[in-house]
Amino acid sequence: MNVSLKLRLLVPITAAAFLLGCGKSEEKTPAAAAEATKAAASSAMDATKSAAADATEAVKPAANTQADGLIAKAQSLMANKSYTEAATVLKDLAALKLTPEQQKIVDGLKAQLQKYMSTDAAAAANKAAGSLLGK
């Protein structure tokens, strides 16, 4: 959560706590005043934690959507036999924080990519050897 959002949340909460604490009231004992201050601070902390959790949850879907898009792109590239481009996309995926399901898909794609690339390399070697032998 950025600092300006924290400040926007903290200022009104602090002002409300200050105004509630400074109003005319009966004589409070120091213990009662301390309890009132503790309660106000606790409520401010709870509000700040809640706002931080909400902001964190708002960012997660965007990251997951980006990862899902890259996974789909890698699958498409592999289907079109664009293995080097698919490898680049999989490297980009490694930089993202993935869900366990997404990580499982990416691991499977990496295994497929290695298999396809080795199969294509073997086929190319056989073709080259065949052309050298005049077949």
N, C-alpha and C positions, 0 to 999 in steps of 0.2 A: 504494500500500500504506500502511495507516495506521501510525502511530508505535508503537502497542502491539505490533503484529505484528512489527515490526522488532526491538523490544526483546526479545520472546520468543524470537526466533531468535538474536540477537546474544549474549545473556547466557550460554546454555549453551555456545555455541561459544567464547566468551572464557574461560569457566571451564575448559573442557577444555584449551584452549591453555595456560592458566596452570598447571594441574595437571601437564600433561606437561612443561612447562618447569621446574617446581620440584621434581621428583622427584630422588631420589639417583641419581647417575650418575657415570661417570668424569669426570675433568677435561676440560672442553671448552675449546677455544680460543675466543677472542672471535669469530673468523670462523665457527666451527661454531655458536656460540650465535646469531649474527646470522642464519645460514642457517635454523636451526630456527625462529626467530621469524618470519622472512620467509615460510617455508612455512606456518606456522600462520595468519598474517595472510592469506595468499593463499587458503587453504582457507576461512577465514571470509568473505572477500569473495565467493568463488565461491558459497558457500551462500546468502548474502544476495541476490546477483544472481539466482540460481535461484528463490528464493522470490518475489522481486519480479516476475520473468517469469511465474511461475505465477499470481500474484494478478492481473496484467494480463490474462492469457488468460482467467481466470475471469470478468472483467467484460465482455469483448467479446461473448460470446453473449447476455448479458442486454440489452445495447444493441441488438444486431442483432434480437433477438426483439421488442423494443419498436418498432423501426423497421418490421419486417415487419407487425406488428399495425396500425400507423398507415397503412401502404401499403394493406393490405386494406380498412381502414375508408374511406380516400379513394376507392378503386375502387368500393366499395359505394355510397357517397354519390353518386358521379358516375353510377352506373347508375340511381339513383333520382332523378336530376336535382336533387339538393340541392347546387348548385354553390357557394353561399356557404359552406356547412359544409365541403365538400371543400377549398375554398381555405384555410380555417382549419387543417385537418388538414395540408395541404401546407406551411403556414407553420410548424407545429409540427415537421414533418420536417426543415425547413431548420436547426433548432437542434441536430439530432442528427448524430453522425459516422456517415456511411453508407458501406457498401462500394461499390465501383465499380458493381456490378450494381444495388444498390438506388438509387444516384444516377441511373443510366440509366432505371430505372422511374419515379422521381419526375420526371425531366425530361420523359419521355413523358406522364405524367399532367398536368403543368403545360401542355404544348402542347395536349392534348385539352381541358383545362378552358378555356383561352383560346378555342379553336375553338367549343366548345359555348356558352360565354357570349356570344360575338359572334353566333352563329347565333340564339340565343334573343332577343337584343336586337333583331336585324334583324326577326325574326318578330313581336315585340311592336310594333315601330314600324310595320310594314306593317299589322298588325291595327288599330292606333290610327288610322292614316291612312285605312284602309278604313271604319272606323266614322264618321269625320268626314265622309267623302264620301257616306255613306248607303248603302254597298253591303252 
